[in-house]
Amino acid sequence: SIVLTKAGFLHRHYLQLYPKLPQEVLSFVDESRNCEDLAMAFLVANETHRPPIWVRGKLTELDSPTAGASRLSIHAPLSSLASHFDERSVCINRFTEAFGGMPLVVGDQKVAPARESWFW
């Protein structure tokens, strides 16, 4: 139910709404210097009541087992830190409280090149 902003795209309307998020969300993001991507996911889900659509790309993380010639990052991802999962869980819990419930919608929509996906 989340597509990270690092590899996502969205309409500029949501960028205009971001500063209007609940103050406790904005303050938490500023203080923790983390979870702005989750805040954006909460915002879009709260506005649309729909899940994100995952689109297969050609770029991969440098540390990814599938990393090839095209790479998205030259730094180790934050997710490699031991505390990352716990910190992100705190963000999700705080945002759920600030939004008065869980706006994220589980979805299974995917977009991938037909050439790579069709088996006939």
N, C-alpha and C positions, 0 to 999 in steps of 0.2 A: 504494500500500500504506500510505498515511498520510492520516488526516483530522486536521487541526490542531485542537487543543483549543479554540481561539478560537471555532470554529464547530461544534464537535462536542458530542455528549452520550454519556455512558457510565454504567454502573451504579456506584453509590457503592462497591461492593466494590473496584473498582480504585483509588479514592481512598484507601482504607484500606491497600492494598498498596503504594502509592507510596513511603512512608517505608522500606519494606523492600527497595527496589531495591538492587542491589550498591552498596557504599559508594563505589566509584570513579565510578559514574554520578552519585550524589547530590553528591559533592564537585565533580565537573566542572561540573554544572549550577550549583551555588552559586558557584564561582569565575568561570565565564564569564558568569553571569547571562543564560543563553541555553539553548535546547534542552530546556526542561522538557516541551514538547509532544512532541518526538521521544522523550524518555525514557518518556512515558506511552504513546506508540504502541508502543514496544518492549515495555513491560510487558504491555499488553493482548494484543498478538500472541503474546508468549511464553506467556501463560496460556491463550489460546483456540485458538491455531494456526489462526486464521481471519483473513481480510482484513476491513477495515472496510467499511461500507456507506455510500456517499455519498448524501446526501439533498439534493435541490434546495431551497434556501431563497429567501426574498424579499429578504433583506438583501444589500447589496454593499459593497465597500470604497469609500471616498470617491474614491480615485484610479482605481478600476476604470473601464475603458472603458464598462461597462454601468451605472455608478452612476446611480441615479435618486433619487427622493424619499426612499426609506428607505435609510439608510446605517448601517453597522456601526461605523465609526470616523471620527474627525475628524482623525487624525494620519496622516502618510505611513507606509506599512507598512515594517517592518524590511527586507523583501525588496527595497526600493528602494536600499538601501545597496550600494556596490560590493563590499564584502567579505562580504556575507551568504552567498552560495553557498559560498564557501570555508570559512567558519566552520561552516556546517551540515554540510558534508562531513566536517569534523574530528569533529563530534559523532557522526555516524553511524558513522564508523570506530572511534571510542573505545567507543561503546556496543556495537557488534558484537563487539569484543574482550572487553568486560566480560561479555557474555552468552554468550560462547563460540561464537558463530555469529550468523547473521542470522535473527532470528525473524520479521521482517516478511514478510507473505504478499501476493503480488500478487493483486488481485481486480478484477472489473469490474461488481460489483453496484451498481445505482443505483436510487434511489427518486425519482420526480417525479410531480407531479399529472397524472393521466390526461388531463385536459382539454388540457394543453399538449403531451402526448407522442403521443397517438393520432392517426393520420392518416386514419382511416376514419370 
